[in-house]
Every structure is written in structure tokens, then in C-alpha cells.
Amino acid sequence: MRVMIMAAGIGTRLRPVTDLVPKPMAPIANRPALHHILRLLGLHGLREVVINLHHLPEVITGYLGDGAWLGMELTYSSEPELLGTAGGVKSNADFLVDGPFLVMSGDALTDIDLTGLVAAHRRNGSIATMAVKEVPDPSLYGVVVADDDDRVVGFQEKPSREEARSRLCNCGIYVFEPEILDYIPPAQFDDFGKRVFPDLLRDGVPFHIYTVNSYWSDVGNLREFIRGNADALTGRVNVEIPGTEVRPGVWIGEGVSVPASTRIEPPVLIGSGCRLGEGVVVEGPSVIGDRCVLGTGAHIMRALVLQGSEVLPGSVLVDGIIGQRLNSPDRGC
């Protein structure tokens, strides 16, 4: 089965982080969100992937290359003008048309059972199966309404808690039959949630949901980006954490010397090649990116220090993010 990852978005809700890197390259535990998605695909035997690009495309291609180092076969498609979720898929029809295919959002942080999703789609026998997740507050999301057979029967866009007919939100992860491409016009902006799915519903074309019981988060805004990093460190989501776990909840990368005067309160990840001054305090959940400098007496608490950044001596960083513009993130270990 082939896969398309939607990675062309500008990432407005994640600014100013996305002024530095494209949204799918925002780091979760010192690896891009896109890296974690590709690892998940590989764990489920899905290796042929096309990724659409628009904002800072060279950062993505420079990091991933052809994907061989991850055991993947990657190709890319460029969108000079954004085409939306459905329009982007349509533009890659030649790659996807040979059989059922999977589409994933490039900013998802998840350990969803993709094998289970694909199996559910095959049992359903319908044109599309969308992954959904029960959320505590449906007013923050577009929600999906389904019947007892998991067939979609309605949508609500950010309903109030009192008016919500469902607490299932669309995760932006789909399995499609190639016939879905017939419902999308070529070379124009189009969106699954806003146009394609409502039209299928109106025309009586059956499509279904698959409820995700594992972790899923949209890390496309600053609050969820910070929370996603914390969830990775605390084990709420199954991702690889680079470095050596020197004691429970503390990971240290290669080439890092930790002075005896340093105090680290887990969960904390310190990336490779970092330099720590005397008397540094890092309290978790915090992630220090590769090649960062923490000056003497710096105090970091519940924060993200992005790759290559410097925290000046005596500085205090609490509940925040610090970063600087880079040409391309390192692949890491």
C-alpha cells in the first residue's frame, strides 16, 4: 500500500516556530514530527511514500533525502500554490491510483495502529475510512457523527458541548479506494473535510470511521507542540527518544559533558553536542536540542530549547520556547 503525507501547509498556528522550520519538521523529542510519522509507517510495513511540499521545502528534502537511511522510498511533489488536502492528493493521482492508499497529516503525533486501520477499511468495503479520536471538548474540533455500524452520517464544525452530537474528531488520517480521486477536480484547491466528505454524505456514498484508542495529537499549534514534547518524554506516546537514558527519565546525547554542579529534574532530554556551564538547572518536562549552549547558572523549566540555540549565563526560561533560524535540522542519532 502506498502512502501520501500532507506536508505542504504553512503552519500559521505554529508561528513563530514555523518561521524557522516547516510545520512537519517541528521537533518532538529532538526529532521532526515527520521523522516519527515515517518510523510509524515503517513499523507497519508501509514504505512507499510521496510527500507534498510548499513552505521551506528544502528543509524537508535536505533532512530526509530519498529516505533510504530510514528504510523508506520517498518521492516529493511541489505545490507552488497550495491545493488543500484533497487537491494535494489529486495532484499525486498517478502515484496513488493503483490500489487502496493511506493519507496522513504531516503534523500528527501518534502511535495509531495503522495495520488495524487498514484492516477496518477492508472490512468496511467503502470508498473511505477516516481515523477519529474521542476528545473531551468537541467545541475545539470539527466532529464526526457515525451510526452503530461506524458509517458516517453527519459532521459538526466546532459545536458547543451542549449541541455536540459526537465527541469524535477527525485525525486527518485516511484510507481511500482509488475511486475517491474521481470525486476531486484536478488542479484546484479542494478539501476533504469541507467539501469532499460532505458531498459524499449528501450523495449517499458510504464511508466509515475507525476509532483510535491510542495516542493522537495535532501538534500544529504552540500549546499542542509543547504538550506533545512532554507526552513523548513521559511515555504517553510511543516514539524513539535519541540518546542514552542515564537515569529514569533523563536522556543525554552523544558528546555531552554534564558538570557535577548541574541539577536535572526529569523528564529531560539533552541533545547531542550540547555544552552546559556550571550550576545549570534543567527541570522537566524540558527538551534541549542538539548543539545548544546553556550558560553558567542558566535555569530551564518546562521549556523547549531548539537545536543550535544559546541560553545566556544566568538566564531563566520558564514555560517557553527558544530557537534560532537553521538551514536544516540534523538527522541526529
Secondary structure, 3 states (H helix, E strand, C coil): CEEEEECCCCCHHHCCHHHCCCHHHCEECCEEHHHHHHHHHHHCCCCEEEEEECCCHHHHHHHHCCCHHHCCEEEEEECCCCCHHHHHHHCCHHHHCCCCEEEEECCEEECCCHHHHHHHHHHHCCCEEEEEEECCCHHHCEEEEECCCCEEEEEEECCCCCCCCCCEEEEEEEEECHHHHHHCCCCCCCCHHHHHHHHHHHCCCCCEEEECCCCEEECCCHHHHHHHHHHHHCCCCCCCCCCEEEECCEEECCCCECCCCCEEECCEEECCCCEECCCCEEECCEEECCCCEECCCCEEECCEECCCCEECCCCEEECCEECCCCCCCCCCC
